[in-house]
Every structure is written in C-alpha cells, then in structure tokens.
C-alpha cells in the first residue's frame, strides 16, 4: 500500500504536505507524531473520510480512488477508531451485521454471520461474546469486537488509531498477541500511537510525521524510542524523573474509612484512607477497574460514599452530608477527570466556554454591572492567554471544543484547572492519548504546581508516569489500598505485585 504526494488543507491549516508513505504487506507499520502532526488526517484520507487535494493512493500496486469508507472497505481497508463506533444497545452480533447484512431474512443473516464470526474468532483468537450487548462489555472486549467487525468486512489492511489508549496493561498484551497473529496470517497493520515503547515492541517499521510532513521512515531495528521522540518533537525529550518534592507541608486533604457500593451491592471502595500534603505528588497505581476512578469521583464530590469522612479546607464532610463539586471549587480543590469528553468539557462549546466550565459563577467571569450573564470579552482574552501558556493548538478561543485533538483538549482542561491556583489537584490519566511533547509539558506543569505548594493526587495506568512524577505511591486492588511506598522504594516489579495484591 502506498500514499503518494498526499496534501490536504483545511482553510488556513495545511494538515498534510506532500506525504509519501509506503507500507509492506503483512507487516505492522507504526505512524507516530505529535498531536496535530497530520497522522489522523492522512489515515482518514486512506479510509475515505476525506479526499486529498493532491496525490493518490495505491493498493496492491495499482492506483485506486477512495471517495468514501464503503470504497475503502471494498479495497480491503478497515479502520478501528480510538472512540469505538458501536451501538451500545445492540448485541455484538448485531453490531457486526449492521450495514453489512448478507441476506434479506434476518434469521438467516444472523446464522450466516455467526458462523463466519465463530470461524474468524477461532482463527484469530479474537474471542467476544456475540450475544452480549456492546454496552455491557469491558473495553478490551469492545476493542476485539471492532477488529472483528473490520475483518468480517474483508479488511486486509487494518488501521488502528491509538488502540491502547483506554486498555489496561493486561489488555494491551492480549491485543499485541492478537496483532502478531494477524500479521502472521498476512494482515497489514498501520498502528497510530503515541506510545513509543509499543512501537519498539510491535512494529516492523515506523514513519514519523511532524507539521504535516514525513520526517523519518525506517526499519524498527535501525532506531530507538529516544531517536523517535527527538524526530517527533524536533528536540531531545526528557520524560524521566527530575527530582523529588523540595518541601512537604501540612495535610490539605484527609479521607478516612471511605466505603462505596454500586446499585447492585458490589463493593467499589473498601475502607480507603489517605492523606494529601502540600508540596507533594501522590501517585495512585493499579489496574483499571480496581477503585481508582470511584475514589476520584468521591474525593471530587461527584459521588457520595456510603460511609467515611473527608477533611478539606478546614471543613469536615461525612456520608449523608458530603462535599459537592461547587463547594469543592470554593475550597480550592481542582479536578481533571479521567474521561475528558463526558466529564471535562461540553464538546459543542467553543474553547472559551470550556475554559470557564465549572468556574463560570466566579465574579471575574460575570458581566458587569449586575453580574448577569458572562463577561465574554474577558473570557475570550483569558482563554487566549491560557492557550499561549499551555501551547494549545490552534490558538483560537472561538473554535469548537470537539475540533481540537485529544492532546490539545487535555491541555485546555489542565489550563483551566491549574489556572485556578488550587490547594489540591485531583488528576486522572493526565496524558492519555497525548503526544510525547505534550506529555513532557504536562509533567512539567504538574511538578511546578507541586513546587508551588499544591497537593496533587495523580491516577495513571502508566507505571512509567507514576515513577517519573510521584513522591509517594499508593497502590489499589479490589477497591482497597494494598500498599504505600516512598518513591525511592518503588520499581515496576514491586508495584506490579502490589497491584496484584501478592505482597503483604
């Protein structure tokens, strides 16, 4: 497969500029670059979402026209998006069939599709529960379902956009085993990712893009993660540890005995107690689904526990009279949620509204003289300053929040929360789906906030991130804290054992 001289412009933005990309059949080819480098636009052209202004596409040595996704599928090209394209209220079987029914009568169609899928699952190891509703499945199984859906439609070239962004380490390993199996059976895989360790572990070759252009293509044996990072950003990047807290102050948040059950009575938090002190970053490690998300929700006031107490800003809260998000902000607690789309922004809002979301009642944002409505002129100017400080691209306060890349959406939310000079910051998955240059920047902002005296609770599924940032590490398993370590006592092996509750 080849992309030859591909150029694409959106108004004043040149997304792709004369891109040349050649991918050998039956290999895994990495496509890396910063947010906004043009990777997703290039793959959207290959899949027929966009048409190139210049250049052409070749498949199997012949030039082809791909005007829409149906034509891409007809050429054997499939794409698995970062945000899954599934209908939660349909079964897995129905999701695969949707739009590709092989027979007029539904019962016959289902029998045919089921038989083909069972053969595919046996051949590829991509096992899913065909009769379960998609909305009831864990994210790893949804990933397998999306790949199965593409293979069912005859994909020989499979594009994966940030496939591990929401997977646990175990699910990532399972996915890699599957991709290697697909490669062995002749499937060509294009892997868009920010995780250079994954590129080095899985890919046969890699292409680096920067500012809409290809800056490097090489065999994986001829490069390193450090070289790729420098090619992506245009300078050397340091994501390692850069010193511990200089001075730890008094406690800013105290939680004792937090208990939480869901509506079915399943225990989500078991007697969780913790303290966050001024001037330190506390890392919270654990395999996703072990209570970290629920703990963030409880501490931020998004969810009330069944039992427990919380001390914040000189006030005490307890079950039945719990903290709410509005009061949390008044007490200088800021929160960067794990899911930026559902909890951190309104995608239909322009950037200047997202930059004030949750703080819109503050006096500085109210319109004079009566304080009715929002001071839009001030908000737009302040948002422009936030964008400049946090390198949000493009620097356009009027642009819709949904139009920014994931990394730039994340930087906008961080700019909003850090800009309030909080005493406590709760941050979940701060660099999920973020490019390596933005990761370095975000890490620097979190360290600066700590050094200014803020107490930071960092939840991350990336152990490298925990080890690079935390001064102290808590580990969760099955809704309880299974260990606490000073950072000098931490390594991946010991944290992994605690995450699996195999250490007393």
ROLUM-768931 format. One line per field, with one value per residue (C-alpha): residue in one letter; x, y, z. Coordinates in steps of 0.05 Angstrom, whole numbers. Example, Ala and Ser with C-alpha at 12.3 -4.5 7.8 and 13.67 -1.06 7.14 Angstrom:
2
type = (A,S)
X = (246,273)
Y = (-90,-21)
Z = (156,143)
This chain:
504
type = (X,X,X,X,X,X,X,X,X,X,X,X,X,X,X,X,X,X,X,X,X,X,X,X,X,X,X,X,X,X,X,X,X,X,X,X,X,X,X,X,X,X,X,X,X,X,X,X,X,X,X,X,X,X,X,X,X,X,X,X,X,X,X,X,X,X,X,X,X,X,X,X,X,X,X,X,X,X,X,X,X,X,X,X,X,X,X,X,X,X,X,X,X,X,X,X,X,X,X,X,X,X,X,X,X,X,X,X,X,X,X,X,X,X,X,X,X,X,X,X,X,X,X,X,X,X,X,X,X,X,X,X,X,X,X,X,X,X,X,X,X,X,X,X,X,X,X,X,X,X,X,X,X,X,X,X,X,X,X,X,X,X,X,X,X,X,X,X,X,X,X,X,X,X,X,X,X,X,X,X,X,X,X,X,X,X,X,X,X,X,X,X,X,X,X,X,X,X,X,X,X,X,X,X,X,X,X,X,X,X,X,X,X,X,X,X,X,X,X,X,X,X,X,X,X,X,X,X,X,X,X,X,X,X,X,X,X,X,X,X,X,X,X,X,X,X,X,X,X,X,X,X,X,X,X,X,X,X,X,X,X,X,X,X,X,X,X,X,X,X,X,X,X,X,X,X,X,X,X,X,X,X,X,X,X,X,X,X,X,X,X,X,X,X,X,X,X,X,X,X,X,X,X,X,X,X,X,X,X,X,X,X,X,X,X,X,X,X,X,X,X,X,X,X,X,X,X,X,X,X,X,X,X,X,X,X,X,X,X,X,X,X,X,X,X,X,X,X,X,X,X,X,X,X,X,X,X,X,X,X,X,X,X,X,X,X,X,X,X,X,X,X,X,X,X,X,X,X,X,X,X,X,X,X,X,X,X,X,X,X,X,X,X,X,X,X,X,X,X,X,X,X,X,X,X,X,X,X,X,X,X,X,X,X,X,X,X,X,X,X,X,X,X,X,X,X,X,X,X,X,X,X,X,X,X,X,X,X,X,X,X,X,X,X,X,X,X,X,X,X,X,X,X,X,X,X,X,X,X,X,X,X,X,X,X,X,X,X,X,X,X,X,X,X,X,X,X,X,X,X,X,X,X,X,X,X,X,X,X,X,X,X,X,X,X,X,X,X,X,X,X,X,X,X)
X = (0,26,5,38,46,-15,-32,-94,-113,-169,-176,-111,-86,-42,-56,-15,40,66,64,97,81,96,74,96,43,39,77,60,77,79,55,77,79,54,-19,-35,23,-26,-29,-104,-119,-74,-109,-177,-158,-137,-204,-245,-268,-230,-206,-136,-124,-64,-34,-62,-68,-42,-65,-33,9,-49,-77,-146,-199,-227,-283,-317,-310,-351,-299,-243,-276,-283,-208,-197,-182,-212,-204,-213,-223,-198,-270,-307,-362,-411,-484,-487,-558,-544,-512,-441,-470,-517,-462,-421,-480,-503,-499,-469,-526,-513,-586,-655,-685,-655,-654,-616,-569,-554,-538,-490,-455,-449,-417,-367,-351,-340,-291,-256,-252,-222,-172,-150,-161,-207,-260,-322,-390,-433,-500,-480,-499,-439,-454,-444,-375,-307,-265,-216,-272,-300,-232,-233,-304,-283,-225,-271,-321,-266,-241,-312,-318,-256,-202,-131,-103,-123,-114,-113,-118,-90,-114,-85,-106,-161,-134,-104,-32,-61,-110,-53,-12,-71,-82,-9,-13,-74,-39,21,-26,-60,8,26,-37,-19,-57,-23,-30,-19,-12,-23,3,39,70,139,152,94,123,190,157,108,125,168,178,158,143,149,107,117,77,41,103,142,209,233,217,260,261,249,317,350,321,305,250,296,311,237,219,270,246,173,187,248,290,311,255,262,206,246,248,271,276,231,190,233,189,127,77,15,-42,-91,-139,-154,-201,-218,-256,-287,-337,-376,-423,-457,-532,-523,-488,-419,-365,-324,-285,-265,-244,-200,-160,-108,-75,-51,1,21,81,78,51,19,14,-45,-26,-69,-100,-161,-225,-198,-229,-184,-239,-290,-241,-230,-306,-316,-258,-281,-353,-381,-405,-423,-396,-437,-391,-329,-304,-267,-229,-216,-201,-216,-285,-308,-355,-386,-433,-502,-471,-418,-377,-407,-366,-387,-364,-300,-281,-295,-248,-194,-199,-190,-205,-180,-226,-204,-256,-247,-305,-360,-337,-286,-318,-380,-357,-406,-380,-327,-260,-273,-334,-296,-241,-292,-333,-346,-319,-369,-401,-336,-340,-284,-327,-392,-416,-419,-454,-507,-466,-518,-490,-417,-364,-348,-295,-256,-265,-241,-179,-164,-173,-124,-74,-86,-75,-10,16,-5,12,-59,-62,-94,-96,-168,-216,-275,-261,-308,-280,-294,-248,-185,-142,-146,-79,-100,-167,-128,-82,-143,-174,-108,-101,-170,-158,-86,-102,-144,-82,-113,-92,-110,-109,-140,-117,-138,-98,-67,-31,-79,-78,-28,35,105,119,54,69,135,99,42,93,129,64,47,116,112,44,73,132,84,53,-5,-23,-31,-64,-43,-82,-48,-48,23,73,128,87,77,152,171,125,105,138,97,57,-8,-30,-102,-131,-204,-225,-175,-105,-57,7,42,114,163,185,256,228,188,203,156,163,145,87,62,60,22,-26,-40,-45,12,52,30)
Y = (0,69,141,185,261,269,341,366,435,457,531,563,497,453,385,343,368,321,259,195,131,60,1,-70,-124,-169,-121,-76,-4,49,120,169,244,299,318,357,326,301,227,221,264,220,157,190,201,128,107,154,204,260,268,292,359,329,259,189,121,54,-14,-78,-39,-4,65,67,120,121,172,143,89,39,44,36,-27,-52,-44,-86,-27,-26,24,18,86,110,122,59,61,14,16,1,-25,-77,-144,-157,-199,-143,-92,-132,-143,-70,-44,-109,-159,-218,-239,-208,-250,-230,-300,-328,-269,-279,-353,-336,-280,-322,-380,-333,-298,-362,-385,-317,-319,-389,-367,-301,-311,-250,-280,-239,-257,-249,-247,-196,-122,-80,-32,-87,-107,-85,-40,-95,-138,-78,-69,-141,-132,-71,-111,-170,-123,-98,-168,-192,-138,-166,-119,-138,-70,-52,19,23,93,95,24,20,89,60,-10,-39,-67,-138,-119,-86,-150,-190,-141,-146,-222,-215,-166,-211,-268,-225,-206,-279,-292,-236,-176,-108,-65,11,30,103,112,160,103,92,30,-2,18,-14,-77,-90,-54,-76,-5,65,132,197,258,330,391,352,322,257,270,198,127,68,-4,-11,-45,19,66,74,105,164,176,173,221,271,263,275,338,365,365,319,300,281,241,212,231,303,308,299,348,403,415,377,418,403,359,391,333,276,218,162,98,110,56,53,2,6,-2,-78,-80,-93,-62,-10,22,-16,26,73,124,172,239,291,340,407,404,331,288,224,171,123,59,0,-39,-2,-22,-30,31,88,121,115,145,206,214,211,259,309,309,277,218,209,148,101,114,154,223,277,338,393,467,467,435,365,323,255,206,238,308,301,350,374,397,470,472,434,490,542,504,506,434,426,363,338,278,214,220,289,282,261,298,351,391,401,384,431,491,537,535,599,567,503,546,572,508,497,565,607,634,667,743,752,717,753,811,880,917,869,805,775,732,720,771,741,793,777,702,703,743,698,636,663,672,601,575,612,588,515,512,494,489,522,584,600,612,611,541,486,442,380,407,403,340,298,324,396,384,356,416,463,427,428,502,514,475,494,566,570,561,502,478,406,378,311,289,225,198,266,242,191,197,254,260,256,331,347,293,328,394,367,333,399,435,384,389,465,462,416,462,520,482,445,374,331,263,230,170,138,70,84,60,100,163,145,132,196,243,215,229,176,118,86,21,-2,-71,-93,-26,-21,7,-51,-13,53,65,123,134,110,42,35,-5,-35,-106,-87,-42,-98,-146,-96,-83,-158,-159,-210,-171,-163)
Z = (0,-18,-7,-60,-53,-7,10,48,71,119,109,133,163,119,151,102,56,1,45,19,57,36,78,62,60,121,168,227,209,263,248,302,313,358,363,300,260,208,224,233,172,130,153,144,71,64,94,50,103,67,-4,-16,-51,-85,-92,-99,-65,-89,-64,-88,-138,-173,-166,-134,-120,-49,-43,19,71,30,-26,25,52,-19,-27,36,83,153,209,284,315,382,403,384,331,365,385,460,458,403,413,388,332,310,313,264,218,219,148,122,126,79,69,66,121,189,220,160,160,234,223,167,205,268,230,197,262,300,247,250,326,323,270,302,377,378,423,441,469,408,444,497,489,469,526,577,554,582,538,518,490,453,421,397,371,329,298,285,251,204,188,176,122,89,115,92,113,184,212,288,318,389,403,474,499,544,555,618,613,610,555,517,520,495,438,417,415,370,324,317,300,247,218,212,171,123,150,141,203,209,282,301,372,419,459,433,476,439,372,390,417,360,295,237,210,232,200,238,219,241,219,165,134,138,172,180,157,178,200,274,284,259,311,385,427,443,369,351,407,382,310,332,372,337,400,456,504,577,608,665,738,752,827,887,926,958,1018,1041,1081,1123,1101,1052,1046,1095,1078,1127,1120,1052,1033,968,936,869,857,855,922,893,937,898,956,1019,1079,1039,1078,1052,1064,1013,1037,1008,961,941,884,908,853,854,816,799,742,716,749,819,850,827,785,841,891,846,839,915,932,880,904,841,882,955,993,1036,1095,1111,1127,1089,1113,1063,1071,1145,1135,1151,1109,1122,1088,1084,1083,1030,991,924,864,872,944,925,878,931,977,922,900,825,785,718,704,672,616,587,538,586,649,629,573,531,461,428,468,439,473,513,546,562,593,645,654,728,746,709,773,795,799,748,695,709,666,699,728,754,747,699,644,627,611,543,524,587,578,507,526,585,542,492,549,573,503,497,565,554,480,459,383,345,389,372,431,382,356,379,434,391,337,378,380,443,469,459,492,552,555,553,613,651,636,665,729,743,727,790,834,872,940,919,848,832,763,727,668,651,589,560,484,488,446,475,471,507,559,575,581,625,671,678,696,750,780,780,814,868,878,888,947,916,939,876,871,806,779,720,687,662,713,678,692,765,774,738,777,845,912,945,915,937,904,897,886,891,919,976,985,985,997,1005,984,982,911,926,946,881,819,767,795,866,844,799,857,899,842,841,917,922,974,1047)
